[in-house]
């Protein structure tokens, strides 16, 4: 077994024009490497935003990172825990941030491995997390490396300069979990999802300036699991068969460098409207001249609709088009569908009532289990069949924590006055407590009946197992 003890960094850039745990799922654990008072530990107060309940800047950052870890953990399968060492950095000469562009973050695998037991291809490098998955054991346990004492598989760093005013770039991070970043903000969850993908294997280790394969600690140059699926349509060759000079030319073959993995090829034509070459091969990013941290290890900017793994931030993206299939081509097993547990809150409102009442519903969710939860909310409007109501993306709820949505119809579903109906809650664990409180401040006309405060009724949601199935009469 060979190892290369390198941290291969792949960056996501942002630019402005100069003119203007389920069945089989992977467990991804975050190791906070920030010092006190900075990054994930920043105590600056913040209001909860977009489903993120954090009340400090550091808490919100960490919640987003956990959300992104769950995003990948629910999609990939591995018997070995994946450790991510994460921290923030300030803008500098190495990590520039100006009025027109900024390095948002970068990530990569810590060690890479070849010829381990279970490796599907000899003399081929695999990222640490993927190698562990294929081997079925942790190849990089705690204590192996002084720089990564916990045996971390991925290193990830992100700029703090969009928040602290040290950069002239005109936008700020958005820490919501709802893929609804307002104009003038950058969705942090999208960036973390992107960077974790690099650490999980969405990167090649071929040297950008020479086209040479990476040599390990033993001095032997090897293919890597990413580059074995790269194909040059002009040369009619795959990268493993090319010389260094041919690969160097291919790195800048815009439109001609494509992905040749079977899983991606099978679906690309049905989900992408542009950026797909002959044979269903999706174009990779190969600008001329090549770009450090971006070339090859991203989808081409020609891909449409925009995909999460393009080299530049294109807006909130909490879904995958062909990136999941690329992970499958690399050797990741995709996690099987998780069980879905259901609760129905029969009544919710945002509407006026008699004598000046103003009824709104507050939704309370609590996770009383030992496992973190992912949940969705769906509004079932009155006099509708409930199949087409608005629905949130997956949101996290850690073990033994609660979350409250005041005026849930207005704040979550953007409903106006006069709205009422049921709310469907689904989750990947059965341990949620779901309660709705529909209430009104005391209208002046009620002063003789209710002395102060408000008036309302709390209703617990009904679990699917307690509902009356279709057909039976009770």
C-alpha positions in Angstrom: 0.0 0.0 0.0 1.3 3.4 -0.9 0.5 6.8 0.5 1.0 10.4 -0.5 0.8 12.7 2.5 -0.5 15.8 0.6 -3.3 18.2 1.0 -4.5 18.9 -2.5 -6.5 22.1 -2.4 -9.3 22.9 -4.9 -10.8 26.3 -4.6 -14.2 27.9 -5.4 -13.9 31.4 -6.7 -16.4 34.3 -6.8 -16.0 37.1 -9.4 -17.8 40.2 -10.5 -17.4 41.7 -14.0 -14.9 44.6 -14.0 -17.7 46.6 -15.7 -20.1 46.1 -12.8 -27.9 9.3 8.7 -30.0 6.9 6.8 -29.5 3.3 5.9 -26.0 2.8 4.6 -25.3 6.6 4.9 -21.8 8.0 5.7 -21.2 9.7 9.0 -19.3 13.0 8.4 -17.9 14.6 11.6 -16.6 18.2 11.7 -13.5 19.0 13.7 -13.4 22.7 14.6 -9.9 24.0 14.1 -10.6 27.7 14.8 -9.1 29.5 17.8 -11.3 31.1 20.5 -13.4 34.0 19.3 -12.8 33.4 15.6 -14.5 31.5 12.7 -16.7 28.8 14.1 -16.2 30.3 17.6 -17.1 33.9 16.7 -19.4 35.2 19.5 -21.0 38.1 17.5 -24.8 38.0 18.0 -26.9 37.0 15.0 -30.7 36.5 14.5 -31.8 33.1 13.3 -32.1 33.1 9.5 -33.5 30.7 6.9 -34.0 27.7 9.1 -30.6 28.2 10.9 -31.4 28.6 14.6 -27.9 29.8 15.6 -27.8 33.0 17.7 -24.1 33.8 17.2 -22.0 34.1 14.0 -20.0 31.1 15.0 -23.0 28.9 15.7 -24.6 29.8 12.4 -21.4 28.9 10.5 -21.1 25.6 12.3 -24.8 24.8 11.7 -24.3 25.3 8.0 -21.3 23.1 8.0 -23.3 20.3 9.7 -26.1 20.8 7.2 -23.6 20.3 4.3 -22.1 17.3 6.0 -25.5 15.8 6.3 -26.2 16.6 2.7 -23.3 14.4 1.6 -23.7 11.9 4.4 -27.2 11.1 3.3 -26.1 10.6 -0.3 -23.0 8.5 0.1 -22.4 5.1 1.7 -19.4 4.3 3.9 -18.8 2.1 7.0 -16.0 4.4 8.1 -16.5 7.8 9.8 -15.3 10.7 7.7 -13.5 13.4 9.6 -13.3 17.0 8.3 -10.8 19.5 9.8 -12.4 22.9 9.1 -11.5 26.5 9.9 -11.8 30.1 8.6 -9.1 32.4 7.3 -8.7 36.1 6.7 -8.0 37.5 3.3 -4.3 37.8 2.4 -1.9 37.7 -0.5 -2.3 33.9 -0.7 -6.1 34.1 -0.4 -7.0 37.4 -2.2 -10.3 39.3 -1.7 -10.8 42.5 -3.7 -13.6 44.6 -4.9 -14.2 42.3 -7.9 -13.2 38.8 -6.9 -12.7 36.7 -3.8 -11.5 33.2 -2.9 -14.5 31.8 -1.0 -12.9 28.6 0.2 -10.9 25.5 -0.6 -10.7 21.9 0.4 -9.1 18.7 -0.4 -8.2 15.2 0.9 -5.5 15.1 3.4 -3.6 11.8 2.5 -4.3 9.8 -0.6 -3.8 6.0 -0.9 -3.2 3.3 -3.5 -3.0 -0.5 -3.6 -4.8 -1.0 -0.3 -6.9 -4.1 0.3 -10.1 -3.6 -1.6 -8.8 -1.0 -4.1 -10.7 -1.6 -7.3 -7.8 -0.4 -9.5 -4.1 -1.1 -9.0 -1.5 1.8 -9.0 -4.3 4.3 -8.6 -4.6 7.1 -6.0 -7.8 7.4 -4.0 -8.8 10.2 -1.7 -8.7 9.3 2.0 -12.4 9.1 2.7 -13.0 7.1 -0.5 -10.1 4.7 0.2 -11.4 4.1 3.7 -14.9 3.3 2.3 -13.4 0.9 -0.3 -11.1 -0.8 2.3 -13.7 -1.0 4.9 -11.3 0.3 7.6 -9.7 3.6 8.6 -6.4 3.8 6.8 -5.5 7.1 8.5 -6.3 6.6 12.2 -5.7 9.2 14.9 -2.0 9.7 15.7 -0.7 8.9 12.2 0.2 12.5 11.3 1.3 15.3 13.6 -0.5 18.0 11.5 -3.7 16.0 11.5 -3.7 14.4 15.0 -7.3 13.2 14.8 -6.8 11.3 11.6 -8.7 13.8 9.5 -9.6 12.8 6.0 -10.5 16.2 4.6 -9.1 19.7 5.2 -11.4 22.7 4.5 -11.0 26.4 4.9 -13.3 29.4 4.2 -12.9 33.1 4.2 -14.1 35.2 7.1 -13.5 38.4 5.2 -17.0 38.6 3.7 -18.3 39.2 7.2 -15.7 41.3 9.0 -15.3 44.2 6.6 -11.7 43.4 5.8 -12.5 42.8 2.1 -13.9 45.3 -0.4 -16.0 42.6 -2.1 -19.5 44.0 -2.0 -21.4 40.9 -0.8 -21.7 39.0 2.5 -22.2 35.3 3.5 -25.8 34.1 3.8 -26.0 31.5 6.6 -29.6 30.2 6.0 -30.2 26.6 5.2 -33.1 27.2 2.7 -31.2 27.9 -0.5 -32.8 31.3 -0.5 -29.9 33.7 -0.3 -31.1 37.3 -0.9 -29.6 39.4 -3.6 -26.2 40.7 -2.6 -25.2 37.6 -0.5 -23.4 34.3 -1.1 -24.9 31.1 0.1 -22.4 29.6 2.5 -24.2 26.2 2.4 -23.6 25.9 -1.4 -19.9 26.7 -1.0 -19.4 24.1 1.8 -21.3 21.4 -0.2 -19.0 22.2 -3.1 -15.8 22.1 -1.1 -16.7 18.9 0.7 -17.2 17.2 -2.7 -13.6 18.0 -3.5 -12.4 16.4 -0.3 -14.6 13.4 -1.1 -12.8 12.8 -4.4 -13.9 15.4 -6.9 -10.4 16.3 -7.8 -7.4 15.1 -9.9 -3.8 15.0 -8.6 -2.2 15.4 -12.1 0.2 18.4 -12.0 -1.4 21.3 -13.8 1.9 22.8 -15.1 3.5 19.6 -16.4 0.7 17.1 -17.0 2.6 14.6 -14.8 1.0 12.1 -12.5 1.5 12.5 -8.8 4.3 10.5 -7.2 3.8 9.1 -3.6 6.2 8.8 -0.7 7.8 5.8 -2.6 8.6 8.0 -5.6 6.2 6.1 -8.0 3.9 8.2 -10.2 0.3 6.8 -10.4 -3.0 7.4 -12.0 -5.8 8.8 -9.8 -9.4 7.7 -9.5 -10.6 11.0 -11.0 -8.3 11.2 -14.0 -9.0 7.7 -15.1 -12.4 8.9 -16.3 -11.1 12.0 -18.1 -11.2 11.8 -21.9 -9.8 14.1 -24.5 -12.3 14.2 -27.4 -9.7 15.8 -29.7 -7.0 13.3 -29.1 -9.5 10.4 -28.8 -7.6 9.2 -25.7 -8.2 8.8 -22.0 -5.8 10.5 -19.6 -4.2 7.2 -18.3 -3.0 6.4 -21.8 -1.6 9.9 -22.5 2.0 11.2 -22.1 2.6 14.1 -19.8 2.8 16.4 -22.8 -0.5 15.2 -24.1 -2.2 15.6 -20.7 -0.7 19.1 -20.4 -2.3 20.0 -23.8 -5.6 18.4 -22.7 -5.7 20.6 -19.5 -6.4 23.6 -21.7 -8.6 21.9 -24.4 -11.7 23.9 -23.7 -14.8 21.9 -24.7 -12.7 18.9 -25.6 -11.9 17.6 -22.1 -14.8 15.5 -20.9 -15.9 13.0 -18.3 -16.2 9.4 -19.5 -17.6 7.7 -16.4 -20.5 5.4 -17.2 -22.9 6.6 -14.5 -22.6 10.2 -15.6 -22.8 9.3 -19.3 -26.0 7.4 -18.7 -28.0 10.4 -17.3 -26.2 13.5 -18.7 -28.3 13.9 -21.8 -31.6 13.8 -19.9 -30.7 16.3 -17.2 -28.4 18.8 -18.9 -29.3 21.0 -21.8 -25.7 22.2 -22.6 -22.2 21.3 -21.8 -22.5 17.7 -23.0 -20.2 16.4 -25.7 -20.5 13.4 -28.1 -21.4 10.2 -26.4 -23.1 11.9 -23.5 -19.7 13.0 -22.0 -20.0 16.1 -19.8 -17.4 18.8 -20.4 -14.8 19.6 -17.7 -13.4 23.0 -17.0 -10.3 23.4 -19.2 -9.7 27.1 -19.8 -6.6 28.4 -21.7 -4.5 29.4 -19.9 -5.1 27.0 -17.1 -6.2 28.2 -13.7 -4.7 27.2 -10.4 -7.2 25.5 -8.1 -9.9 25.4 -10.8 -8.8 23.7 -14.0 -9.9 20.1 -14.6 -11.4 19.4 -11.1 -14.7 21.1 -12.0 -17.5 20.9 -14.5 -17.2 23.3 -17.3 -19.0 26.7 -17.1 -20.8 25.7 -20.3 -22.9 23.1 -18.4 -26.6 24.1 -18.1 -28.5 24.1 -15.9 -25.8 25.3 -13.5 -24.3 22.4 -11.5 -22.9 22.6 -8.0 -19.4 21.7 -9.0 -18.6 24.5 -11.4 -15.5 26.6 -10.6 -17.4 29.8 -9.9 -20.3 30.5 -7.6 -23.5 30.8 -9.6 -26.1 31.0 -6.9 -27.6 28.8 -4.2 -27.5 25.1 -5.3 -28.6 22.5 -2.8 -29.2 19.7 -5.3 -27.1 17.6 -7.7 -27.6 17.0 -11.4 -24.8 14.7 -12.4 -22.4 15.1 -9.5 -23.9 12.2 -7.6 -23.3 10.0 -10.6 -19.7 11.2 -10.8 -19.2 10.1 -7.2 -20.6 6.7 -8.2 -18.1 6.5 -11.1 -15.3 7.2 -8.6 -16.3 4.2 -6.5 -18.7 5.7 -3.9 -21.8 3.7 -3.1 -24.8 5.9 -3.1 -26.8 5.6 0.1 -30.1 3.8 -0.2 -33.3 5.7 0.4 -33.8 6.5 4.1 -37.0 5.6 5.9 -39.5 8.5 6.0 -41.5 9.2 9.1 -44.5 11.5 8.9 -46.5 13.8 11.1 -49.6 15.8 10.1 -50.4 19.1 11.9 -54.1 19.3 11.1 -54.5 23.1 11.4 -52.4 26.2 10.9 -53.4 29.8 10.1 -52.4 33.2 9.1 -55.7 35.0 9.0 -58.0 37.5 10.6 -60.9 36.5 12.8 -64.0 37.9 14.5 -63.8 41.2 16.4 -60.3 42.1 15.2 -58.5 38.8 16.0 -55.3 38.1 14.1 -54.5 34.3 14.1 -51.1 33.0 13.4 -49.5 29.6 14.0 -46.2 28.9 15.7 -44.6 25.6 14.9 -42.4 23.8 17.5 -40.2 20.9 16.6 -38.1 18.9 19.1 -35.7 16.0 18.5 -35.8 13.8 21.5 -33.6 11.1 20.0 -29.9 10.4 20.1 -29.4 10.8 16.3 -29.5 14.1 14.4 -32.6 14.6 12.2 -33.2 15.9 8.7 -36.8 17.1 8.2 -39.0 18.8 5.6 -42.1 20.9 6.0 -44.9 21.0 3.4 -48.0 23.3 3.5 -51.3 21.6 2.5 -53.6 24.4 1.6 -57.3 24.3 2.4 -59.6 22.7 -0.2 -56.5 21.2 -2.0 -55.4 17.6 -2.4 -52.0 18.4 -0.8 -49.8 17.0 -3.6 -48.5 20.4 -4.9 -48.1 22.5 -1.8 -44.9 24.5 -1.1 -42.2 22.4 0.6 -38.9 23.3 2.3 -35.6 21.7 1.5 -34.1 19.3 4.0 -33.3 21.1 7.3 -31.2 19.7 10.2 -32.4 19.3 13.8 -29.6 18.0 16.1 -30.2 15.5 18.8 -31.9 16.9 21.9 -32.5 20.3 20.4 -35.6 22.3 19.4 -36.5 24.8 16.8 -39.4 27.3 16.7 -41.0 28.9 13.6 -43.1 31.9 14.6 -45.9 32.7 12.1 -44.8 29.5 10.2 -47.1 30.2 7.2 -45.6 33.7 6.7 -42.0 33.1 7.6 -41.5 29.6 6.1 -44.0 29.4 3.3 -44.4 33.2 2.5 -48.1 33.0 2.7 -50.2 36.2 3.1 -53.2 36.9 5.3 -56.2 34.7 4.7 -54.2 31.4 4.5 -54.9 28.3 6.5 -54.5 24.5 6.1 -52.5 21.6 7.4 -48.7 21.1 7.6 -47.0 17.8 6.7 -43.7 17.1 8.5 -41.4 14.3 7.3 -38.1 13.3 8.8 -35.5 10.5 8.6 -35.9 9.6 12.3 -39.0 8.8 14.3 -38.0 10.9 17.3 -39.6 14.3 16.6 -42.1 16.0 18.7 -44.3 18.3 16.6 -46.7 20.9 18.1 -48.6 23.8 16.6 -49.9 26.8 18.6 -52.4 28.9 16.8 -53.1 32.1 18.7 -54.0 35.8 18.6 -53.2 38.8 20.7 -56.2 39.9 22.7 -58.3 42.2 20.4 -59.7 45.3 22.1 -63.3 44.0 21.7 -62.4 41.0 23.9 -61.2 43.2 26.8 -64.1 42.2 29.0 -63.6 38.5 28.4 -59.8 38.1 28.5 -57.7 40.4 30.7 -54.3 40.3 29.0 -51.8 38.2 27.0 -53.2 36.2 24.1 -55.7 33.5 23.3 -55.1 30.3 21.4 -54.9 26.6 21.3 -52.0 24.2 21.0 -52.4 21.0 18.9 -49.9 18.1 18.6 -49.3 16.7 15.2 -50.6 13.2 14.4 -48.1 10.5 13.4 -48.8 8.5 10.3 -49.2 5.3 12.4 -52.1 6.9 14.2 -53.9 8.2 11.1 -57.0 6.5 9.6 -55.9 4.8 6.4 -57.9 5.2 3.2 -61.0 3.0 3.1 -61.7 2.2 6.8 -64.5 4.1 8.6 -64.1 4.8 12.3 
